[in-house]
Amino acid sequence: MLVSALTLYGWTQQWFTLTLTSGAVLPVRGDVGGPALAALALAGLALAAALSIAGRFFAVVLGVLETLIGGLVVISGVLAVADPIRASENVVTTATAVAGDGSVRELVASSSMTAWPIFAIVCGVLTVIVGLFIVTTARNWPDPSRKYHAVHVTEPDAEQTAVGTWDALSDGEDPTRGP
């Protein structure tokens, strides 16, 4: 859960600085450089909440999903680091009204990267490790609490009424069968 929160935090920070041929300096945040990270981080947070009530089988399934989420975070960060101009194209287009990969590349004189994209990649790797840990250890976890199971309370010596008979049918019990 902490790793997903850190991924979300990294997504809000400045990832790149582009200097245009005109001399203008454009900051590029993670919401532009790695737009998928917010959805992936929120999915990781929801997954952590679901783990608290999941049984062993579903904990393994959730561990596999956590591993996939981490892999996608890594891919998103690596794609941004590999080509910061393409990752920042929307910012340049908004600032200059020039669109298209080739045209945008001609406008960018230089780009510099902060540590935040690397931070996001590290968070993705940690998410993969957490997911693999869940997959390998979930079979040894205790069963979830009975707190989330429906409970039907009846008095042991209660007289059976017509309403009680219908309730028993609703609960899947056969009221014609004796005690």
C-alpha positions in Angstrom: 0.0 0.0 0.0 2.8 2.4 0.8 4.5 1.7 -2.5 1.3 2.6 -4.4 1.0 5.8 -2.4 4.6 6.7 -3.2 4.0 5.9 -6.9 1.0 8.3 -6.8 3.2 11.0 -5.1 5.9 10.6 -7.7 3.3 11.0 -10.5 2.6 14.5 -9.1 6.2 15.8 -9.3 8.1 17.4 -12.1 9.8 14.8 -14.3 11.5 16.8 -17.1 12.4 20.3 -18.1 12.4 21.1 -21.8 14.2 24.1 -23.3 12.7 25.2 -26.6 14.7 26.8 -29.4 12.9 30.1 -28.6 14.5 30.0 -25.1 11.2 29.1 -23.4 11.6 26.6 -20.5 8.7 24.1 -20.0 8.4 22.0 -16.9 6.8 18.6 -17.4 5.1 16.8 -14.5 4.6 13.1 -14.2 0.9 13.4 -15.0 2.1 14.2 -18.6 5.2 12.0 -18.7 3.6 8.9 -17.2 -0.2 9.4 -17.3 -1.0 5.8 -16.5 0.7 5.9 -13.1 -2.3 7.4 -11.3 -4.6 4.7 -12.4 -2.1 2.0 -11.6 -1.3 3.4 -8.2 -5.0 3.7 -7.3 -5.5 0.1 -8.5 -2.6 -0.9 -6.2 -4.3 0.8 -3.3 -7.6 -0.9 -3.9 -5.8 -4.2 -4.3 -4.2 -3.7 -0.8 -7.6 -3.1 0.7 -9.0 -6.2 -1.0 -6.2 -8.3 0.4 -7.4 -7.7 3.9 -10.6 -9.7 3.3 -9.4 -12.2 0.6 -9.0 -15.9 1.2 -5.9 -17.8 0.3 -6.8 -18.4 -3.3 -7.8 -14.9 -4.1 -4.7 -13.6 -2.3 -2.7 -15.4 -4.8 -4.8 -13.9 -7.7 -4.3 -10.5 -6.1 -0.6 -11.1 -5.8 -0.4 -11.9 -9.5 -2.3 -8.7 -10.3 0.0 -6.7 -8.0 3.0 -8.1 -10.0 1.4 -7.0 -13.3 0.6 -3.5 -11.9 4.2 -3.1 -10.9 5.4 -4.3 -14.3 3.2 -1.7 -16.0 4.5 1.0 -13.7 8.0 0.1 -14.7 7.1 0.1 -18.4 5.5 3.5 -18.1 8.5 5.0 -16.4 11.0 3.4 -18.8 9.1 4.7 -21.8 9.1 8.2 -20.4 12.9 8.1 -19.6 13.7 6.5 -23.0 12.1 9.4 -24.9 11.3 12.4 -22.8 10.4 14.6 -25.8 7.7 12.1 -26.9 6.5 11.8 -23.3 6.3 15.6 -23.1 4.8 16.3 -26.5 1.4 17.5 -25.0 3.2 20.2 -23.0 5.0 21.5 -26.1 1.9 21.4 -28.2 -0.1 23.3 -25.5 2.6 26.0 -25.2 3.4 26.4 -28.9 0.3 25.1 -30.8 2.7 23.0 -32.9 1.7 19.3 -33.1 3.3 16.2 -34.5 6.4 14.3 -33.3 8.8 15.7 -35.9 7.7 19.3 -35.5 7.8 19.1 -31.7 11.3 17.6 -31.8 12.5 20.5 -34.0 11.2 22.9 -31.3 13.0 21.3 -28.4 16.6 22.4 -28.0 17.4 20.3 -24.9 15.7 18.3 -22.2 16.8 17.4 -18.6 15.4 14.8 -16.3 14.8 14.9 -12.6 15.0 11.9 -10.3 11.2 11.4 -10.2 10.9 9.1 -13.3 13.6 6.9 -11.8 11.7 7.0 -8.5 8.6 5.8 -10.3 10.5 2.9 -11.9 11.9 1.9 -8.5 8.3 2.0 -7.0 7.3 -0.3 -9.9 10.1 -2.7 -9.1 9.1 -2.7 -5.4 5.5 -3.3 -6.4 6.6 -6.4 -8.5 8.6 -7.7 -5.5 5.6 -7.2 -3.2 3.3 -9.0 -5.7 5.8 -11.9 -5.9 6.0 -12.0 -2.1 2.2 -12.2 -1.9 2.1 -15.0 -4.5 4.7 -17.1 -2.8 3.4 -16.7 0.8 -0.4 -16.4 0.5 -0.9 -20.2 0.9 0.5 -19.9 4.4 -1.7 -16.9 5.5 -4.5 -17.5 7.9 -8.1 -17.5 6.6 -9.9 -14.2 6.6 -11.9 -13.2 9.6 -15.5 -14.5 9.9 -16.5 -10.9 10.4 -17.5 -10.6 6.7 -19.7 -13.7 6.6 -23.4 -13.6 7.1 -24.7 -14.8 10.5 -28.2 -16.2 11.1 -29.1 -16.1 14.7 -32.1 -18.3 15.9 -33.2 -19.2 19.4 -32.8 -22.9 20.0 -36.2 -23.4 21.6 -38.1 -21.0 19.4 -41.5 -22.0 18.2 -41.6 -22.4 14.4 -44.0 -20.0 12.7 -45.1 -19.6 9.2 -42.7 -16.6 8.7 -39.9 -18.7 10.3 -40.6 -21.5 7.8 -40.4 -19.1 4.9 -37.2 -17.7 6.3 -35.8 -21.2 6.6 -36.6 -21.8 2.9 -34.8 -18.6 2.0 -31.8 -19.7 3.9 -31.7 -23.0 2.0 -33.0 -25.2 4.8 -35.7 -27.8 4.4 -38.4 -27.1 7.0 -40.1 -30.5 6.4 -37.0 -32.3 7.6 -37.0 -33.0 11.3 -34.4 -31.9 13.8 
